Amino acid sequence: MEYVNQTFEAGTIVLDNNVFRECTFRGAVLQYGGGPVDMVDCRIERFSCQFDGDLARGLFTLYQLFGTEGMLKIIRGFTDPQPAGGEIEL
């Protein structure tokens, strides 16, 4: 479904298989299971995330393998990538 110039306040918003253009998310729970999502010129304020489906199972498996500190290092690898050839030591 495509949402254009809408404001989502509170509640749970399913991101998978949806298109959001110029939307505002305020105090919402953003639920994501790993499916395609298209967000263009959106504003997100005060939110929380809820993972679902295969993505949730994959994240939990990584947590079981590497624990909290390992998960934080993995996430930092995506948000603050090292130069080419860098490794994340767990």
Backbone as CSV, one residue per row, in Angstrom:
resi,resn,N_x,N_y,N_z,CA_x,CA_y,CA_z,C_x,C_y,C_z
1,MET,0.843,-1.176,0.000,0.000,0.000,0.000,0.891,1.244,0.000
2,GLU,0.407,2.311,-0.572,1.171,3.562,-0.617,0.493,4.615,0.259
3,TYR,1.291,5.217,1.138,0.809,6.283,2.012,1.541,7.559,1.637
4,VAL,0.816,8.637,1.436,1.423,9.907,1.034,0.960,11.003,1.979
5,ASN,1.941,11.740,2.529,1.667,12.900,3.375,0.698,12.591,4.519
6,GLN,0.949,11.469,5.207,0.106,11.095,6.340,0.914,11.165,7.623
7,THR,0.226,11.373,8.736,0.861,11.365,10.048,0.363,10.149,10.814
8,PHE,1.312,9.372,11.309,1.001,8.194,12.110,1.420,8.489,13.536
9,GLU,0.450,8.551,14.457,0.747,8.834,15.862,0.368,7.637,16.699
10,ALA,1.329,7.227,17.548,1.143,6.066,18.415,0.795,4.836,17.574
11,GLY,0.426,3.763,18.199,0.051,2.558,17.479,1.232,1.881,16.806
12,THR,0.964,0.734,16.191,1.972,-0.054,15.488,1.782,0.100,13.991
13,ILE,2.855,0.445,13.301,2.831,0.632,11.850,3.680,-0.465,11.214
14,VAL,3.074,-1.280,10.357,3.800,-2.334,9.655,4.507,-1.709,8.455
15,LEU,5.821,-1.844,8.414,6.605,-1.255,7.332,6.676,-2.157,6.098
16,ASP,6.726,-3.465,6.310,6.909,-4.409,5.209,5.875,-4.219,4.105
17,ASN,6.373,-4.243,2.860,5.530,-4.200,1.663,4.706,-2.918,1.525
18,ASN,5.181,-1.831,2.126,4.483,-0.549,2.037,5.410,0.547,1.536
19,VAL,4.798,1.596,0.986,5.515,2.778,0.507,5.029,3.972,1.323
20,PHE,5.981,4.733,1.859,5.649,5.927,2.650,6.359,7.112,2.020
21,ARG,5.608,8.124,1.609,6.182,9.323,0.997,5.715,10.554,1.784
22,GLU,6.690,11.321,2.254,6.414,12.561,2.989,5.486,12.316,4.174
23,CYS,5.715,11.205,4.871,4.896,10.865,6.044,5.644,11.231,7.325
24,THR,4.895,11.385,8.402,5.454,11.643,9.722,5.044,10.513,10.651
25,PHE,6.021,9.982,11.376,5.775,8.946,12.383,6.104,9.560,13.729
26,ARG,5.133,9.609,14.613,5.300,10.288,15.901,4.834,9.361,17.021
27,GLY,5.784,8.891,17.817,5.429,8.032,18.943,4.911,6.672,18.508
28,ALA,5.302,6.222,17.337,4.789,4.964,16.787,5.769,3.820,17.028
29,VAL,5.237,2.611,16.992,6.051,1.409,16.992,6.191,0.994,15.532
30,LEU,7.423,0.959,15.037,7.676,0.585,13.647,7.986,-0.905,13.609
31,GLN,7.077,-1.676,13.037,7.228,-3.131,12.973,7.826,-3.514,11.622
32,TYR,8.911,-4.295,11.679,9.603,-4.661,10.447,10.038,-6.115,10.504
33,GLY,9.695,-6.863,9.448,10.028,-8.276,9.392,11.016,-8.625,8.303
34,GLY,11.532,-7.648,7.567,12.548,-7.902,6.559,12.071,-7.768,5.124
35,GLY,10.804,-7.448,4.907,10.280,-7.295,3.552,10.638,-5.952,2.954
36,PRO,10.297,-5.760,1.676,10.617,-4.489,1.026,9.857,-3.320,1.640
37,VAL,10.534,-2.198,1.747,9.939,-0.968,2.280,10.500,0.194,1.488
38,ASP,9.688,1.178,1.208,10.148,2.367,0.488,9.709,3.574,1.302
39,MET,10.692,4.323,1.826,10.394,5.526,2.600,11.123,6.692,1.957
40,VAL,10.365,7.724,1.550,10.939,8.878,0.868,10.491,10.150,1.595
41,ASP,11.463,10.953,2.007,11.180,12.245,2.657,10.249,12.108,3.849
42,CYS,10.480,11.109,4.688,9.655,10.906,5.887,10.366,11.467,7.110
43,ARG,9.587,11.770,8.112,10.098,12.289,9.386,9.693,11.312,10.479
44,ILE,10.670,10.912,11.307,10.393,9.954,12.376,10.779,10.589,13.707
45,GLU,9.810,10.671,14.626,10.017,11.262,15.947,9.550,10.262,17.003
46,ARG,10.295,10.161,18.071,9.905,9.302,19.198,9.316,7.974,18.729
47,PHE,10.156,7.043,18.423,9.695,5.768,17.899,10.344,4.614,18.644
48,SER,9.805,3.446,18.468,10.456,2.221,18.895,10.294,1.216,17.770
49,CYS,11.130,0.191,17.785,11.105,-0.816,16.728,10.649,-2.149,17.282
50,GLN,9.948,-2.876,16.456,9.546,-4.237,16.786,9.885,-5.082,15.555
51,PHE,10.690,-6.108,15.757,11.077,-6.965,14.648,10.211,-8.205,14.648
52,ASP,9.936,-8.720,13.440,8.988,-9.811,13.282,9.541,-10.824,12.283
53,GLY,8.977,-11.997,12.242,9.268,-12.991,11.218,10.722,-13.436,11.171
54,ASP,11.201,-13.696,9.941,12.564,-14.188,9.741,13.611,-13.222,10.274
55,LEU,13.374,-11.926,10.140,14.331,-10.950,10.648,14.480,-11.085,12.158
56,ALA,13.375,-11.210,12.875,13.423,-11.359,14.334,14.178,-12.632,14.717
57,ARG,13.906,-13.725,14.015,14.604,-14.980,14.310,16.100,-14.849,14.026
58,GLY,16.456,-14.175,12.924,17.866,-13.980,12.605,18.584,-13.129,13.639
59,LEU,17.951,-12.047,14.064,18.561,-11.192,15.087,18.724,-11.938,16.409
60,PHE,17.729,-12.754,16.765,17.821,-13.523,18.009,18.948,-14.553,17.922
61,THR,19.120,-15.152,16.751,20.208,-16.108,16.573,21.556,-15.419,16.741
62,LEU,21.721,-14.234,16.144,22.961,-13.479,16.327,23.188,-13.151,17.798
63,TYR,22.127,-12.791,18.509,22.235,-12.499,19.944,22.702,-13.737,20.700
64,GLN,22.124,-14.905,20.366,22.519,-16.139,21.040,23.986,-16.464,20.762
65,LEU,24.433,-16.206,19.540,25.810,-16.509,19.177,26.818,-15.546,19.794
66,PHE,26.489,-14.252,19.799,27.481,-13.240,20.148,27.151,-12.413,21.389
67,GLY,25.970,-12.541,21.961,25.608,-11.780,23.147,25.375,-10.307,22.845
68,THR,25.113,-9.548,23.877,24.784,-8.133,23.734,25.939,-7.334,23.145
69,GLU,27.150,-7.498,23.677,28.295,-6.728,23.181,28.598,-7.069,21.734
70,GLY,28.501,-8.344,21.382,28.730,-8.744,19.999,27.707,-8.132,19.056
71,MET,26.445,-8.121,19.482,25.386,-7.505,18.669,25.650,-6.018,18.473
72,LEU,26.084,-5.345,19.521,26.387,-3.913,19.402,27.530,-3.673,18.423
73,LYS,28.539,-4.537,18.419,29.648,-4.398,17.470,29.162,-4.622,16.046
74,ILE,28.280,-5.595,15.860,27.734,-5.858,14.528,26.941,-4.651,14.044
75,ILE,26.098,-4.099,14.897,25.294,-2.933,14.534,26.206,-1.749,14.224
76,ARG,27.233,-1.544,15.037,28.176,-0.457,14.766,28.871,-0.645,13.421
77,GLY,29.073,-1.893,13.027,29.683,-2.167,11.731,28.833,-1.656,10.575
78,PHE,27.511,-1.649,10.766,26.616,-1.125,9.736,26.507,0.396,9.807
79,THR,26.505,0.946,11.009,26.277,2.374,11.164,27.555,3.195,11.112
80,ASP,28.708,2.556,11.388,29.992,3.248,11.357,31.009,2.324,10.692
81,PRO,30.859,2.099,9.377,31.717,1.128,8.699,33.188,1.509,8.730
82,GLN,34.020,0.499,8.792,35.468,0.673,8.771,35.933,0.752,7.313
83,PRO,37.147,1.239,7.083,37.678,1.242,5.725,37.686,-0.170,5.145
84,ALA,37.737,-0.277,3.837,37.737,-1.581,3.164,38.782,-2.489,3.780
85,GLY,38.406,-3.731,3.990,39.328,-4.703,4.560,39.289,-4.739,6.079
86,GLY,38.552,-3.822,6.716,38.446,-3.822,8.165,37.634,-5.008,8.642
87,GLU,37.933,-5.464,9.830,37.211,-6.593,10.404,36.610,-6.170,11.730
88,ILE,35.521,-6.822,12.067,34.910,-6.642,13.378,35.339,-7.817,14.220
89,GLU,36.091,-7.556,15.267,36.561,-8.630,16.124,35.549,-8.866,17.228
90,LEU,35.058,-10.112,17.301,34.053,-10.471,18.313,34.676,-11.309,19.389
